[in-house]
Amino acid sequence: MYSLTATIFAAILSCCLLKVTEQQYTPDWTSIDSRPLPTWYDESKIGIFIHWGVFSVPSIRSEWMWWDWKGDNPTSDVVSFMNKTYPADWTYADFAPQFRAEFYNPNEWADIFAASGA
């Protein structure tokens, strides 16, 4: 009974939250692109998030490279790359001394972000 009551409540709440509009859109790009942007979206700024770390040293995959290498279900191309490139006893922590960021230029990044409008 609780499950049925919860389902009915959720359905009623969902209906109350739906915005009723006169404009109907169809599932194609022309229709979707014809919708107006909300004022808040046009006036807001979009931020940029940089995730950069030790995983950048081997330069394979993403920040999840450790999981692709040593996780529950390793990815064969990552395992193969690591086996060919690094010693058998290599650990993720061994990358840390190689993460030097020698080409990092925060002023250049700030200029790029400012030019993007972020």
C-alpha positions as CSV (number, residue, x, y, z in Angstrom):
1,M,0.0,0.0,0.0
2,Y,2.9,2.4,0.9
3,S,4.4,1.8,-2.6
4,L,1.2,2.6,-4.4
5,T,0.6,5.8,-2.3
6,A,4.2,6.9,-2.9
7,T,3.8,6.3,-6.6
8,I,0.6,8.3,-6.8
9,F,2.1,11.1,-4.8
10,A,5.2,11.2,-7.1
11,A,2.9,11.3,-10.2
12,I,0.8,14.2,-8.8
13,L,3.9,16.1,-7.8
14,S,5.5,15.6,-11.2
15,C,2.4,16.9,-12.9
16,C,2.4,20.0,-10.7
17,L,6.0,20.8,-11.6
18,L,5.5,20.6,-15.4
19,K,5.4,23.9,-17.1
20,V,2.6,24.2,-19.6
21,T,3.6,26.0,-22.7
22,E,1.8,26.8,-25.9
23,Q,4.9,25.9,-28.0
24,Q,5.2,22.3,-28.9
25,Y,8.6,21.0,-30.0
26,T,9.4,17.9,-32.0
27,P,12.4,15.6,-31.5
28,D,14.6,17.1,-34.2
29,W,17.4,19.7,-34.1
30,T,15.5,22.3,-36.1
31,S,12.7,22.3,-33.6
32,I,15.0,22.1,-30.5
33,D,17.2,24.9,-31.8
34,S,14.1,27.1,-32.3
35,R,13.4,27.3,-28.6
36,P,14.4,30.5,-26.9
37,L,17.2,30.5,-24.4
38,P,16.2,31.4,-20.8
39,T,17.3,34.9,-19.8
40,W,19.4,33.6,-17.0
41,Y,21.3,31.4,-19.3
42,D,22.2,34.2,-21.7
43,E,23.3,36.4,-18.8
44,S,25.3,33.8,-16.9
45,K,28.9,32.8,-17.2
46,I,30.0,29.3,-17.7
47,G,33.0,28.2,-15.6
48,I,35.9,26.1,-16.5
49,F,37.1,23.2,-14.4
50,I,40.6,21.8,-14.8
51,H,41.4,18.4,-13.4
52,W,45.1,17.9,-13.8
53,G,47.3,15.6,-11.8
54,V,49.6,12.6,-11.5
55,F,47.5,10.7,-14.0
56,S,48.8,13.1,-16.7
57,V,52.3,11.6,-16.5
58,P,51.6,8.4,-18.4
59,S,49.3,10.3,-20.7
60,I,46.9,7.4,-21.3
61,R,43.1,7.6,-20.9
62,S,41.9,10.0,-18.2
63,E,42.0,10.6,-14.5
64,W,40.6,7.1,-14.2
65,M,43.7,5.5,-15.7
66,W,44.6,3.9,-12.3
67,W,41.2,2.2,-12.2
68,D,41.7,1.1,-15.9
69,W,45.1,-0.3,-14.9
70,K,44.6,-1.8,-11.4
71,G,40.8,-1.7,-10.9
72,D,38.4,-4.6,-10.7
73,N,38.0,-4.9,-14.4
74,P,41.3,-3.6,-16.0
75,T,41.3,-2.3,-19.6
76,S,43.5,-4.3,-21.8
77,D,45.1,-1.4,-23.7
78,V,46.0,0.4,-20.5
79,V,47.5,-2.7,-18.9
80,S,49.4,-3.4,-22.1
81,F,50.7,0.1,-22.2
82,M,51.8,0.0,-18.6
83,N,53.5,-3.4,-19.0
84,K,55.4,-2.2,-22.1
85,T,56.4,1.3,-20.7
86,Y,57.0,0.8,-17.0
87,P,58.7,-1.8,-14.7
88,A,56.6,-4.6,-13.4
89,D,56.8,-3.2,-9.8
90,W,55.7,0.3,-10.8
91,T,53.0,1.9,-8.7
92,Y,50.7,4.9,-9.2
93,A,52.7,6.8,-6.6
94,D,55.8,6.4,-8.7
95,F,54.4,8.9,-11.1
96,A,54.4,11.7,-8.5
97,P,58.0,12.8,-8.8
98,Q,57.5,13.0,-12.6
99,F,54.6,15.4,-12.3
100,R,56.6,18.6,-12.5
101,A,54.2,20.9,-14.5
102,E,57.2,22.5,-16.1
103,F,55.2,24.0,-18.9
104,Y,52.4,25.3,-16.6
105,N,51.8,29.0,-17.2
106,P,48.9,30.3,-15.1
107,N,48.8,33.6,-16.8
108,E,48.4,32.0,-20.2
109,W,45.5,29.9,-18.9
110,A,43.9,33.0,-17.3
111,D,44.1,34.8,-20.7
112,I,42.5,31.9,-22.5
113,F,39.7,31.6,-20.0
114,A,39.1,35.3,-20.0
115,A,39.0,35.3,-23.9
116,S,36.5,32.5,-23.8
117,G,34.1,34.6,-21.7
118,A,34.2,32.2,-18.7
